[in-house]
Amino acid sequence: MGARLVILISGRGRNLRALTEAVRDRRIDAELVCVISNRADAEGLAYARAAGIATEVVAHIDFTERSAFDAALAARLRTYAPDIVALAGFMRVLGDDFVREFAGRMLNIHPSLLPKYAGLQTHRRALAAGDAEHGATVHFVTPEVDGGAQVIQGRLTLQPDDDEARLAERVMGEIELKIYPQAVAWMARGDLRLVDGAAVYKSRRLDQALTMAQLEEAFR
Ligand code: GRF
């Protein structure tokens, strides 16, 4: 049996869908044991339920302290003994204790060419800056928000008619839905690890993120 995968979401769940499909068709050698949302109304939850995946809600609004939410989420997560925790549009910042507990097992996808535009409204910021390129990055999660070791980064060239919505859609469709399943597949296979804070891919320490050129045929 493959790695035990838990996916954390807050919203629409397009990355969740792509990961679920890749697990189903065995491109990712993992068992998707649970989807956890911090919002009861996340669209992705309905998808997961319909797909027959176990779901849980740990609602941040039920907690006044951030640390109490983290502790409750960690406790839920622990019961699933995950080998991989994939944050897929999970919109809460996790505290140091939480991150330390799941360090090396936890990946995130962020819609920017990190280290540019950590945080929110990345597409708007790239447009406002007049950037020539934009993209998305998969990285290990460390206490620094969107700052952990990078795994794979995809980029696209901005087009004159890109507005925020169109750009978000292009980054999602052309990049995110490809690089995230690929990164999780590598991790499930044991080809991707975090060693002393650095991403290691097939025994090679990555000084910079892999690129779309490294996508395997099944993920292009
Ligand atoms: C994605 O752009 C992801 O990179 C970001 O939030 C968005 C979530 O979209 N962190 P979805 O829930 O996967 O549809």
Boltz pocket constraint, residues with backbone or C-beta under 6 A from the ligand:
constraints:
  - pocket:
      binder: B
      contacts: [[A, 9], [A, 10], [A, 11], [A, 12], [A, 13], [A, 14], [A, 15], [A, 16], [A, 44], [A, 88], [A, 89], [A, 90], [A, 109], [A, 110], [A, 111], [A, 136], [A, 172], [A, 176]]
      max_distance: 6.0
